[in-house]
Amino acid sequence: MAAAEEALLGWRRLLGPDRVLQDPATLARFAASTSSWSTWPLAILQPHSTAEVTQLVRTATRHRIPLYPISAGRNWGYGDACALSDGHAVVDLSGMNRILEADATLAYVVIEPGVTQQQLSRYLLEHDLPLWMDCTGAGPDTSLMGNILERGFGHSPYGNRFQNVASMELVLADGDVVRTGFGHYAASINHRVYPYGVGPYVDGLFTQSNMGIVTSLGLWLMPKTEALNHFLCMVREHDDIAPIIDALRPLRLDGTLRSILHIGNDLRVISGGTTFPRELTGGKVPLPEDVRLKLRAGAGVGAWTVSGALYGSNDQVAAARRAVRRALAPTRAHIQFLDERKLDLAATAARMLGNTGAGKRLAAKVALGRSLFDMNRGIPNGRFLAGAYWRRRGGLPAGFPANANPALDNCGMLWVSPVLPMRGADLLRVHALAEPIFRTHGFDLFVTFSMINERALGGVLTVAYDAEDPAEVERARRCYRQVFETMMSAGYIPYRVGLQSMADLDNGDDAYWRMIGRIKAALDPANVIAPGRYSARMPPRE
């Protein structure tokens, strides 16, 4: 305890008392979690510069106090702002929120950890830069860097986000400041345009890891395109989705489809517009089939919906539309292409229909279409967080999606995120493995599969639960655990895990994790930066 008090005293001298927070209300806010598994921090440290990060890390190492860095603390479904165990000092980097550089000619920016999706989107619009950032559906207030360092993905051709990083600045446990790529050469003028530098390429070591604290990075952006179309492809029956995957895969491989396509089941789409209809189910869980079919009909969706965007010149987009139609012609897909002219016409028709049922349904579809177009152009919209509120007793909060925060709103959500080969048979197999587990534990299976690159699907299987029902919380934990173990055993290893599963990645006899452990021990021998996070099991600190 004496060591902690000495560290806190040193941090207060460095940052001032207003940026070393220990009041119960603040600690409770950072301990809030969607995952039914949270930890209580020692303190919240709020540095505003790399120099301050350097000094606070040195203090932590000297006194052997564990640190847990976060960017904005909105790691929904995977741990939110929580550390792996009680007593960590959470390093809240949200105050480091500068856009350090923007180059319209070479299409990149340099950002700090606290820069949010909304902040960068507005910056590009206000400065009239002909660039689009890649956007996720996690909400406007989420950190770009936080998602990138988790190797998250978005929607656009730049949706494989880590692939578009060029040169990081980071702080090691001994306080060394390292610039990767060519960035460590003072004369370098090329470190933002060529990511690898010369010598070993180390940037990946600082994603999904605890090797250091990243304080800035270069991020490539997409030049605006002449044309943008969105397409929706629906199938009515569950098994009909497999031929769709197999038909679209060649178009992803040959570059016709450049953006990340998302394939959502009916509940994933329905949950974007409503919460669990307790008044229709008579208390039954999961959703009874007759109620599910009624909701599906009301939303005008089938068993699966594919959503994607086409970018390029007018001629390129027209050619891509033709290619998609040809590829899907032998399947049972119903395809719809959207552009802004069609949305404007539909909006006019909705206004003419007024407050009728048809008018309301059309207006809702127009609103969804506009949100999709915004996302494709890098303008974030919180409406896609609605699924997190599916089992929340109070439903969507007033004013949603403004200021939506699933952790503080007491939502229950756990994500299992397997990666699978881009084959229809694998999609059906993963669904067949997961669905009976969800049903046994009384949960609705929300699932999205995304074409995260040219050969892989990234799945997100959501356990949405009522966080106010202790019995349901316990069932959610058991459901998550069984699904996680089932996917691991079947070879569909997750691309990303929640805090509760970090220790399960190292089975104790794996040369890969032994190597990671040796690197961690070399860079952070006191094991103070996020101990246990995506790392081999290490002996306890002495």
C-alpha positions in Angstrom: 0.0 0.0 0.0 2.9 2.3 0.7 4.1 1.9 -2.9 0.7 2.8 -4.2 0.6 6.0 -2.0 4.0 7.0 -3.2 3.1 6.5 -6.8 -0.1 8.5 -6.3 1.9 11.3 -4.8 4.3 11.3 -7.7 1.4 11.3 -10.2 -0.3 14.2 -8.4 3.0 16.2 -8.6 3.2 15.4 -12.3 -0.4 15.9 -13.4 -1.9 18.0 -10.6 -4.7 16.7 -8.3 -7.4 17.4 -10.9 -6.0 14.8 -13.2 -5.5 12.0 -10.6 -9.0 11.0 -9.8 -10.1 8.7 -6.9 -13.6 9.9 -6.0 -16.1 7.1 -5.8 -18.4 8.4 -8.6 -15.5 8.6 -11.1 -14.2 5.2 -10.2 -17.7 3.7 -10.5 -18.1 5.3 -14.0 -14.9 3.6 -15.2 -15.9 0.3 -13.5 -19.2 0.2 -15.4 -19.3 -2.6 -18.0 -21.6 -4.2 -20.5 -20.0 -7.6 -19.7 -21.3 -8.4 -16.2 -17.7 -8.6 -15.3 -16.0 -5.4 -14.0 -13.1 -4.3 -11.9 -12.4 -1.4 -9.6 -9.5 0.9 -10.4 -7.0 2.3 -8.0 -7.2 5.7 -9.7 -7.8 7.4 -13.0 -4.8 9.2 -14.5 -5.4 11.7 -17.3 -2.2 12.7 -19.1 -2.3 15.3 -21.9 1.0 14.7 -23.6 3.5 12.0 -24.5 5.9 13.6 -22.0 3.4 13.2 -19.2 2.8 9.5 -20.3 6.6 9.0 -20.1 6.8 10.3 -16.6 3.8 8.5 -15.2 5.0 5.2 -16.7 8.4 5.6 -15.1 6.7 6.2 -11.8 4.5 3.1 -12.2 7.6 1.0 -13.0 9.6 2.4 -10.1 6.8 1.5 -7.6 5.5 -1.6 -9.6 1.9 -0.3 -9.8 0.0 -1.8 -12.7 -1.3 0.6 -15.4 -4.2 0.0 -17.8 -4.3 2.4 -20.7 -7.6 3.2 -22.5 -8.3 5.6 -25.3 -12.0 6.5 -24.7 -13.1 3.5 -22.6 -15.8 2.4 -25.1 -14.7 -1.1 -25.9 -18.3 -2.3 -25.8 -18.8 -6.0 -25.3 -15.1 -6.7 -24.6 -14.5 -4.9 -21.3 -15.4 -1.3 -21.8 -13.0 0.8 -19.6 -12.2 -1.9 -17.2 -8.7 -3.4 -16.4 -8.2 -7.1 -16.0 -8.3 -6.9 -12.2 -8.8 -4.5 -9.3 -6.2 -2.0 -8.3 -4.9 -0.9 -11.7 -4.3 2.8 -12.3 -6.4 3.4 -15.5 -4.5 5.7 -17.9 -7.3 7.7 -19.5 -5.8 9.0 -22.8 -9.1 10.7 -23.9 -7.5 14.1 -23.1 -4.8 13.5 -25.7 -7.2 14.4 -28.6 -5.3 16.4 -31.1 -5.2 15.9 -34.8 -1.5 16.6 -35.2 -1.3 16.6 -39.0 -3.6 16.3 -42.1 -2.2 15.9 -45.6 -4.9 16.1 -48.3 -2.4 15.4 -51.1 -1.2 12.1 -49.7 -4.5 11.4 -47.9 -3.4 10.8 -44.3 -3.8 12.2 -40.8 -1.8 11.9 -37.6 -4.0 11.4 -34.5 -3.7 11.0 -30.8 -5.6 8.3 -28.8 -8.5 10.5 -27.7 -9.5 11.6 -31.2 -13.0 10.3 -31.8 -14.8 9.2 -34.9 -17.0 12.3 -34.7 -14.1 14.6 -34.1 -12.1 13.5 -37.2 -15.3 13.4 -39.3 -16.1 17.0 -38.5 -12.5 18.1 -39.0 -12.5 16.7 -42.5 -15.8 18.4 -43.3 -14.9 21.8 -41.7 -11.6 21.9 -43.5 -13.2 20.8 -46.7 -10.7 18.0 -47.2 -11.5 15.6 -50.0 -11.1 12.6 -47.8 -13.3 10.1 -46.0 -12.3 8.2 -42.9 -13.4 4.7 -42.3 -16.2 4.5 -39.7 -17.6 1.8 -37.4 -21.1 1.5 -35.9 -19.8 1.7 -32.3 -20.9 5.4 -32.0 -19.5 8.9 -32.7 -17.7 9.2 -29.3 -15.5 6.1 -29.7 -11.8 6.4 -30.2 -10.3 5.7 -33.6 -7.0 4.6 -32.2 -8.7 2.3 -29.6 -10.5 0.4 -32.3 -7.4 0.3 -34.5 -5.2 -1.1 -31.7 -7.8 -3.8 -31.2 -7.6 -4.6 -35.0 -11.2 -3.6 -35.4 -12.9 -3.1 -38.8 -15.3 -0.7 -40.3 -17.3 -0.4 -43.6 -15.3 1.2 -46.4 -12.5 0.0 -48.7 -10.2 1.2 -45.8 -12.2 -0.9 -43.3 -9.3 -3.2 -42.4 -8.1 -0.3 -40.2 -4.7 -1.5 -38.9 -3.7 -2.1 -42.5 -3.8 1.7 -43.0 -1.5 2.7 -40.2 1.8 4.2 -41.0 4.3 4.9 -38.1 3.4 5.0 -34.5 4.8 6.9 -31.5 4.7 4.8 -28.3 6.0 4.8 -24.8 7.7 1.7 -23.3 7.6 0.8 -19.6 11.1 2.3 -19.0 9.9 5.6 -20.4 11.6 5.3 -23.8 9.7 7.0 -26.6 9.8 4.9 -29.7 8.8 5.9 -33.3 8.2 3.0 -35.6 8.7 2.6 -39.3 11.0 5.3 -40.6 9.8 7.7 -37.9 12.8 7.2 -35.6 15.0 8.9 -38.3 15.0 12.6 -37.6 15.3 13.5 -41.3 12.6 11.1 -42.4 10.0 12.6 -44.8 8.6 9.2 -45.8 7.4 7.6 -42.6 3.7 8.4 -43.2 3.6 6.9 -46.7 5.5 3.6 -46.1 4.6 1.7 -43.0 7.4 -0.9 -42.7 10.5 1.2 -42.4 13.8 -0.7 -42.5 14.6 -3.6 -40.2 12.0 -5.7 -38.2 8.5 -4.5 -38.6 7.2 -4.2 -35.0 4.0 -2.2 -35.2 1.8 -5.3 -34.8 3.4 -6.0 -31.4 1.6 -2.9 -30.0 -1.9 -4.0 -31.2 -3.9 -6.3 -28.9 -1.0 -6.3 -26.5 0.5 -4.8 -23.4 4.0 -4.0 -24.7 3.7 -0.2 -24.5 1.3 2.8 -24.7 0.7 4.2 -28.2 0.5 8.0 -28.1 0.0 8.9 -31.8 -0.2 7.2 -35.2 -0.5 8.0 -38.8 -3.7 6.9 -40.5 -4.4 6.7 -44.2 -7.7 8.0 -45.4 -9.7 7.3 -48.5 -10.0 10.0 -51.2 -13.6 10.9 -51.9 -15.0 9.1 -54.9 -17.2 10.4 -57.7 -19.9 7.8 -57.1 -21.2 5.9 -54.1 -24.0 3.3 -54.1 -25.2 1.1 -51.3 -26.7 -2.3 -51.9 -28.9 -4.5 -49.8 -29.4 -8.2 -50.6 -32.0 -10.2 -48.7 -32.8 -13.9 -48.5 -35.9 -15.3 -46.9 -34.7 -18.7 -45.8 -31.7 -19.4 -43.5 -29.9 -21.8 -45.7 -30.1 -19.5 -48.7 -27.3 -17.3 -47.3 -24.6 -19.9 -48.1 -24.8 -19.5 -51.9 -24.7 -15.7 -51.5 -21.3 -15.9 -49.7 -19.9 -18.2 -52.3 -21.2 -16.0 -55.1 -19.8 -12.7 -53.7 -16.4 -14.2 -52.6 -14.9 -14.0 -56.2 -15.9 -10.4 -56.4 -14.2 -9.7 -53.1 -11.1 -11.6 -54.3 -10.8 -9.8 -57.6 -11.4 -6.3 -56.2 -14.9 -5.7 -57.7 -16.1 -5.4 -54.1 -13.6 -3.3 -52.2 -15.6 -2.4 -49.1 -16.3 -4.6 -46.1 -19.7 -6.3 -46.5 -21.8 -7.1 -43.5 -24.2 -10.1 -43.4 -26.7 -9.8 -40.5 -29.4 -12.2 -39.4 -33.0 -11.0 -39.0 -32.6 -10.2 -35.3 -29.5 -8.2 -35.9 -31.5 -6.0 -38.3 -34.7 -6.0 -36.2 -32.8 -4.9 -33.0 -31.7 -1.7 -34.8 -35.3 -0.4 -34.6 -36.8 -2.0 -31.5 -36.1 -3.7 -28.2 -37.2 -7.1 -26.9 -41.1 -7.0 -27.1 -41.9 -8.3 -23.6 -45.5 -7.4 -24.1 -45.8 -9.9 -27.0 -43.8 -12.8 -25.5 -45.6 -13.5 -22.2 -42.2 -13.6 -20.5 -40.9 -16.3 -22.8 -37.2 -16.3 -23.8 -35.7 -16.6 -26.3 -38.1 -14.9 -28.7 -40.9 -17.3 -29.7 -40.8 -18.2 -33.4 -44.2 -16.7 -34.1 -43.3 -13.4 -32.6 -39.9 -13.4 -34.4 -41.7 -14.0 -37.8 -44.1 -11.2 -37.0 -41.2 -8.8 -36.3 -39.4 -10.0 -39.4 -42.5 -9.2 -41.5 -43.0 -5.8 -39.9 -39.4 -4.9 -40.6 -39.6 -6.2 -44.2 -36.6 -8.4 -43.9 -35.8 -12.1 -44.4 -33.6 -14.5 -42.5 -30.4 -12.7 -43.7 -29.5 -9.3 -45.1 -26.2 -8.4 -46.8 -25.2 -4.8 -46.8 -22.3 -3.2 -48.7 -21.2 -0.2 -50.6 -19.8 0.4 -54.1 -17.2 3.1 -54.6 -15.4 4.6 -57.6 -16.2 6.6 -60.8 -19.7 6.4 -62.2 -18.5 3.9 -64.7 -16.8 1.7 -62.1 -19.8 1.7 -59.8 -22.1 0.8 -62.8 -19.8 -2.0 -63.7 -19.7 -3.3 -60.1 -23.6 -3.2 -60.0 -23.7 -5.3 -63.1 -21.2 -7.8 -61.7 -23.1 -8.1 -58.4 -26.4 -8.8 -60.3 -24.7 -11.4 -62.5 -23.1 -13.1 -59.5 -26.3 -13.3 -57.5 -28.6 -14.2 -60.4 -28.4 -18.0 -59.8 -29.2 -17.5 -56.0 -32.4 -16.6 -54.3 -31.3 -13.1 -53.4 -33.5 -10.1 -53.6 -31.2 -7.2 -54.5 -31.7 -3.4 -54.1 -29.3 -0.7 -55.0 -29.6 2.7 -53.4 -28.2 6.0 -54.4 -29.0 9.4 -52.9 -31.5 10.3 -55.7 -33.5 7.2 -54.8 -33.4 8.2 -51.2 -34.7 11.7 -52.0 -37.6 10.3 -54.0 -38.5 7.8 -51.2 -38.4 10.7 -48.7 -40.8 12.7 -50.8 -43.1 9.7 -51.1 -42.9 9.1 -47.3 -44.0 12.7 -46.7 -46.9 12.3 -49.1 -48.0 9.2 -47.3 -47.9 11.1 -44.0 -48.7 9.4 -40.7 -50.0 6.2 -42.3 -48.4 2.8 -41.6 -46.9 2.8 -45.0 -45.6 6.3 -44.6 -43.9 5.5 -41.3 -42.3 2.3 -42.7 -41.0 4.1 -45.7 -39.7 7.0 -43.6 -37.9 4.5 -41.3 -36.2 2.9 -44.3 -35.2 6.3 -45.7 -33.6 7.1 -42.3 -31.7 3.8 -42.3 -30.5 4.4 -45.8 -29.2 7.9 -45.0 -27.4 6.5 -41.9 -25.8 3.8 -44.1 -24.7 6.4 -46.6 -23.2 8.6 -43.8 -21.3 5.6 -42.5 -19.9 4.8 -45.9 -18.6 8.3 -46.1 -17.1 8.2 -42.6 -19.9 10.2 -40.8 -20.6 8.2 -37.6 -24.1 7.5 -36.3 -25.0 6.1 -32.9 -28.2 4.4 -34.2 -26.3 1.2 -34.9 -25.7 0.9 -31.1 -29.4 0.1 -30.7 -28.8 -3.7 -30.6 -26.9 -3.2 -27.3 -30.2 -2.2 -25.7 -32.2 -5.3 -26.8 -32.8 -6.7 -23.4 -32.5 -3.5 -21.4 -35.7 -3.1 -19.3 -36.0 0.6 -20.0 -35.6 0.1 -23.7 -33.8 2.8 -25.7 -33.0 5.9 -23.5 -34.6 9.2 -24.1 -32.9 11.1 -27.0 -31.2 8.0 -28.3 -28.8 7.8 -30.1 -27.4 11.1 -28.7 -24.8 10.4 -25.9 -25.5 6.7 -26.0 -23.3 4.8 -23.6 -24.3 1.1 -23.1 -22.1 0.6 -20.1 -23.5 3.6 -18.1 -27.0 2.7 -19.4 -26.8 -0.7 -17.8 -26.9 -2.7 -21.0 -25.8 -6.3 -20.9 -23.8 -7.5 -23.9 -21.0 -10.1 -24.5 -19.4 -10.6 -27.8 -17.8 -13.8 -29.2 -15.9 -12.9 -32.4 -14.7 -16.0 -34.4 -12.9 -15.7 -37.7 -13.9 -18.2 -40.4 -12.9 -18.9 -44.0 -15.2 -17.0 -46.5 -17.2 -20.0 -47.4 -21.0 -20.4 -47.1 -20.6 -23.8 -45.5 -18.5 -22.3 -42.7 -21.0 -19.6 -42.0 -23.8 -22.2 -41.6 -21.6 -24.4 -39.5 -20.7 -21.6 -37.0 -24.4 -20.6 -36.8 -25.3 -24.3 -36.2 -22.8 -24.6 -33.4 -23.9 -21.4 -31.7 -27.7 -21.4 -32.1 -28.6 -24.3 -29.9 -26.3 -23.0 -27.1 -28.1 -19.6 -27.2 -31.5 -21.3 -27.2 -30.6 -23.6 -24.3 -29.6 -20.7 -22.2 -32.6 -18.6 -23.2 -31.0 -16.0 -25.5 -31.6 -14.7 -28.9 -28.7 -15.2 -31.3 -27.7 -11.9 -32.8 -25.0 -12.4 -35.4 -23.2 -10.5 -38.0 -20.6 -11.9 -40.4 -18.4 -9.3 -42.1 -16.1 -9.8 -45.1 -13.1 -8.3 -43.3 -10.7 -9.0 -46.0 -10.7 -10.9 -49.3 -10.7 -14.4 -47.7 -12.1 -14.2 -44.2 -15.4 -13.5 -42.4 -15.3 -11.9 -39.0 -18.2 -13.0 -36.9 -19.8 -11.2 -34.0 -22.1 -13.4 -32.0 -23.9 -11.2 -29.4 -25.2 -12.4 -26.0 -27.6 -9.5 -25.2 -29.0 -9.9 -21.7 -30.9 -8.1 -18.9 -28.3 -6.7 -16.6 -30.9 -6.2 -13.9 -31.8 -9.8 -13.6 -29.1 -11.8 -11.6 -30.3 -15.1 -12.9 -30.1 -13.9 -16.5 -26.7 -12.4 -15.9 -25.5 -15.8 -14.7 -27.1 -17.5 -17.7 -25.4 -15.0 -20.0 -22.0 -15.8 -18.5 -22.5 -19.6 -19.0 -23.8 -19.0 -22.6 -20.8 -16.9 -23.5 -18.4 -19.4 -22.0 -19.9 -22.4 -23.8 -20.0 -20.5 -27.1 -16.4 -19.3 -26.7 -15.1 -22.8 -25.9 -17.1 -24.3 -28.7 -15.7 -21.9 -31.3 -12.1 -22.5 -30.0 -12.5 -26.2 -30.1 -14.0 -26.1 -33.7 -11.0 -24.1 -34.9 -12.8 -20.8 -35.3 -10.4 -18.8 -33.2 -11.7 -15.3 -32.3 -9.9 -12.2 -33.7 -10.5 -10.3 -30.5 -11.6 -11.3 -26.9 -13.1 -9.8 -23.8 -11.2 -9.4 -20.6 -12.8 -12.5 -19.1 -11.2 -14.7 -21.9 -7.6 -13.3 -22.0 -6.2 -16.1 -19.9 -7.8 -18.7 -22.1 -5.7 -17.7 -25.1 -2.5 -19.3 -23.6 -3.0 -23.0 -23.0 0.4 -23.1 -21.2 2.2 -25.1 -23.8 2.3 -22.9 -26.9 5.6 -21.7 -28.4 3.9 -18.6 -29.8 2.8 -17.3 -26.3 6.1 -18.3 -24.8 7.8 -16.0 -27.4 5.3 -13.2 -26.6 6.1 -13.7 -22.9 9.8 -13.3 -23.6 9.3 -10.1 -25.6 7.0 -8.7 -22.8 9.6 -9.6 -20.1 12.3 -7.8 -22.1 10.2 -4.6 -22.7 8.4 -4.5 -19.3 10.3 -6.7 -16.8 8.2 -5.3 -13.9 5.0 -6.2 -15.8 3.3 -2.9 -15.1 1.5 -2.2 -18.4 -1.8 -4.0 -18.5 -0.6 -7.2 -17.0 -2.4 -10.2 -18.5 -3.8 -8.5 -21.5 -3.3 -10.6 -24.7 -0.1 -12.1 -23.2 1.4 -15.3 -21.9 0.8 -16.1 -18.3 3.6 -14.5 -16.3 4.6 -15.0 -12.7 3.0 -12.5 -10.2 4.9 -9.3 -9.5 7.2 -9.6 -6.5 
